[in-house]
Amino acid sequence: MCIMLVIFAIFSSTSSAYQVLAVKDDIMVHCRFYIFKNIGSPFPPSSSACCQDVRGANVVNVCHDFTDQDKAKIDLWKWAAVTRVCGNALPVGTNCAGYIVH
């Protein structure tokens, strides 16, 4: 019984980490025109796939999962703006991958 609980705990944490990364990957695709450097604006329509992904995400966890490669492509201030526009705002003062949310 204990072995089953340990296996379940490991699977749950791995599954949870995978889900966060999958959400971040979806956001990187669906929000690219709103968060990538030198293109677009941080104002996606509320009905967009970008906003749907953002509303369903733990946006603070997404911040923790941005890699150096991600940060080279995106403007973190745009990401913070998108979270606000889409109705799932990062809390003021959050350290999002080195950017402090205003």
N, C-alpha and C positions, 0 to 999 in steps of 0.2 A: 504494500500500500504506500509506504514512504517513497519508494522508487517512482511510483506513478505520479505522486505529487511533485517530486523534483523534476521529472520529465515534463509535466504540465507547466510548471513554473518557468522552466527554460524555454519551452515552446511559446508560452504566452509573451515573455519578454522579447524573444526574437521576432515573433509575429508582430508585436506592437512596434518595434523598431523598424521592421520592414514596411509597415503601413505608413509610418511617418515619412520614410524615404520615398515611398510611392506617391504620397500626397505632394511632397516637395517636387518630385519629378513632374507631376501633372501641372503644378503651378508654374514651373519653369517653362513648360510648353505653352499652356493656355494663357499665361500672363506675360509672355515675352514682349509683346508690343507695348506693354504698360510699365515694365520694370527694367528692361534692358537699357544699357547706356546708349545715348545718342539716337534713340528712336522713340516714337510715340509719346504719349503723355500718361500720367498716372491716374487716368479717369476712365476706367472700363465701365461699360453699361452694366447696370445691376443684373440684367438677364444673361450676361455673358458667361461662358464656361469658366473664365477666370474668376469671376465673383462667386460662382457656384462652388468652385474648389476652395476659395478663400473662406467662404462662410462655413464650410464643413471641416476646416482645418484647425488644428491647435497651432495658431500662428506663432506663438512663442517657441514651440518645438521646431517649427520650420526654420526659424532664425538660427537655432542651435545647429541645424543640419546643413546650413549653407557652407559649402566647401570654399577653398581659396579659388578654385576654378569658377564656381558660381559667382563669387564676389568680384571676379575680374570681368564678368559679363553684365552684372546688374548694378543699379544704383539702389543702395539700401534705403535711401530716403523715399524713393519711388515705391519700394515694397511697403514701407510704413504707410504711405499715402493710399496705396491700393487697399490695404487692410481696412483703413478708415472709410474709404469710399464704398467698399463692399459690405460694410456693416459688421465687421469682426476686427475692430481696431486693436492694434498692439497697445498695451497700456503705456501711458506717458512715463518716461524714465527707464523703460525696458532697454537693456543692452542687446541689440539685435546684431549679432556678428560684428560688433565693434561700433555700430551706429547707435547713439542714444536717442530714443524716440522723444520728440518734442510734443 
